[in-house]
Amino acid sequence: MDAKQKINNILVLRKALLRNIIDSAYFAGASSAHIGGALSSVDIVSTLFSEFIKINKENFTKIERDFFILSKGHACLVYYAVLAEIGFFSKDQLKLFEKTDSFLLGHPVLNKKYGIEFSTGSLGMGLSIGVGVALALKKKKTDNKVYVLVGDGECNEGSIWESVMSASHFNLDNLTIIIDKNNLQQTGKNIDIMNLGDLKSKLSSFGCETFSVNGHSTKELFDVFSSKNKTTKPKAIVANTIKGKGLSFAENNNEFHHTVLTKSLYDKALEEIKKLK
């Protein structure tokens, strides 16, 4: 399969994830949902799961496959959306998000039957888990890859930087850290709440092999995930994104960090997604 076909496959998955996210958010009703941070991650997640993360229901209980950890657990809708697409559960179950007795909670809770491998959402903890998994795989001398998706607001947590320092110290070149840099967090702009400065330089200073890409460019994401490590250090990717990306009314609108998706907005979202190529 050539690169053009691979990118086309990513775009097909991207469109499906957008639809899955808005379905979940809409049917959650008054429970509301973290929409903005899920949407900013769609291009990252669709690229990873379409072409790079080797994981399915058949190999899930085995060690010979890759691992994905959603450290920014509040963005769980994008995670649930892709798990449904790759067959861990039906799309109809997405409509039960946050309903009584549903396994699809507001943050991922361990449920291996449905592909949810780690409980996350206590910010800063997911990357710590990823470092542990990557280190264990190193000791087992396996070729598995570990991918951890972190929020930029989450980088306010000191445990993120302890994890990055540990990953570099232990030469975890099997670990890829992706920062979803959408510049917003629950209560406002990162620059006002805790200015992160130059994230790429910070990550480099901790010893990572670091990249900065357009987090909505399928080609840039494809190329950076395809690139081989030139060092024994972990790969850290700063993906510059737009919160709420894909829906005009949600883009850079922090009201959609966590909110109810009304019927009128749901219908508008469906129309906008239909027009995507």
Secondary structure in CASP SS format (residue, H / E / C, confidence):
PFRMAT SS
TARGET T0000
AUTHOR 0000-0000-0000
METHOD secondary structure of the structure
MODEL  1
M C 1.00
D C 1.00
A H 1.00
K H 1.00
Q H 1.00
K H 1.00
I H 1.00
N H 1.00
N H 1.00
I H 1.00
L H 1.00
V H 1.00
L H 1.00
R H 1.00
K H 1.00
A H 1.00
L H 1.00
L H 1.00
R H 1.00
N H 1.00
I H 1.00
I H 1.00
D H 1.00
S H 1.00
A H 1.00
Y H 1.00
F H 1.00
A C 1.00
G H 1.00
A H 1.00
S H 1.00
S C 1.00
A E 1.00
H C 1.00
I C 1.00
G H 1.00
G H 1.00
A H 1.00
L H 1.00
S H 1.00
S C 1.00
V H 1.00
D H 1.00
I H 1.00
V H 1.00
S H 1.00
T H 1.00
L H 1.00
F H 1.00
S H 1.00
E H 1.00
F C 1.00
I C 1.00
K C 1.00
I C 1.00
N C 1.00
K C 1.00
E C 1.00
N C 1.00
F C 1.00
T C 1.00
K C 1.00
I C 1.00
E C 1.00
R C 1.00
D C 1.00
F E 1.00
F E 1.00
I E 1.00
L E 1.00
S C 1.00
K C 1.00
G H 1.00
H H 1.00
A H 1.00
C H 1.00
L H 1.00
V H 1.00
Y H 1.00
Y H 1.00
A H 1.00
V H 1.00
L H 1.00
A H 1.00
E H 1.00
I C 1.00
G C 1.00
F C 1.00
F C 1.00
S C 1.00
K H 1.00
D H 1.00
Q H 1.00
L H 1.00
K H 1.00
L H 1.00
F C 1.00
E C 1.00
K C 1.00
T C 1.00
D C 1.00
S C 1.00
F C 1.00
L C 1.00
L C 1.00
G C 1.00
H C 1.00
P C 1.00
V C 1.00
L C 1.00
N E 1.00
K H 1.00
K H 1.00
Y H 1.00
G C 1.00
I E 1.00
E C 1.00
F C 1.00
S C 1.00
T C 1.00
G C 1.00
S C 1.00
L C 1.00
G C 1.00
M H 1.00
G H 1.00
L H 1.00
S H 1.00
I H 1.00
G H 1.00
V H 1.00
G H 1.00
V H 1.00
A H 1.00
L H 1.00
A H 1.00
L H 1.00
K H 1.00
K H 1.00
K C 1.00
K C 1.00
T C 1.00
D C 1.00
N C 1.00
K C 1.00
V E 1.00
Y E 1.00
V E 1.00
L E 1.00
V E 1.00
G E 1.00
D C 1.00
G H 1.00
E H 1.00
C H 1.00
N H 1.00
E C 1.00
G H 1.00
S H 1.00
I H 1.00
W H 1.00
E H 1.00
S H 1.00
V H 1.00
M H 1.00
S H 1.00
A H 1.00
S H 1.00
H H 1.00
F C 1.00
N C 1.00
L C 1.00
D C 1.00
N C 1.00
L E 1.00
T E 1.00
I E 1.00
I E 1.00
I E 1.00
D E 1.00
K E 1.00
N C 1.00
N C 1.00
L E 1.00
Q E 1.00
Q C 1.00
T C 1.00
G E 1.00
K E 1.00
N H 1.00
I H 1.00
D H 1.00
I H 1.00
M C 1.00
N C 1.00
L C 1.00
G C 1.00
D C 1.00
L H 1.00
K H 1.00
S H 1.00
K H 1.00
L H 1.00
S H 1.00
S H 1.00
F C 1.00
G C 1.00
C C 1.00
E E 1.00
T E 1.00
F E 1.00
S E 1.00
V E 1.00
N E 1.00
G C 1.00
H C 1.00
S C 1.00
T H 1.00
K H 1.00
E H 1.00
L H 1.00
F H 1.00
D H 1.00
V H 1.00
F H 1.00
S H 1.00
S C 1.00
K C 1.00
N C 1.00
K C 1.00
T C 1.00
T C 1.00
K C 1.00
P C 1.00
K E 1.00
A E 1.00
I E 1.00
V E 1.00
A E 1.00
N E 1.00
T C 1.00
I C 1.00
K C 1.00
G C 1.00
K C 1.00
G C 1.00
L C 1.00
S C 1.00
F C 1.00
A C 1.00
E C 1.00
N C 1.00
N C 1.00
N H 1.00
E H 1.00
F H 1.00
H C 1.00
H C 1.00
T E 1.00
V C 1.00
L C 1.00
T C 1.00
K H 1.00
S H 1.00
L H 1.00
Y H 1.00
D H 1.00
K H 1.00
A H 1.00
L H 1.00
E H 1.00
E H 1.00
I H 1.00
K H 1.00
K C 1.00
L C 1.00
K C 1.00
END
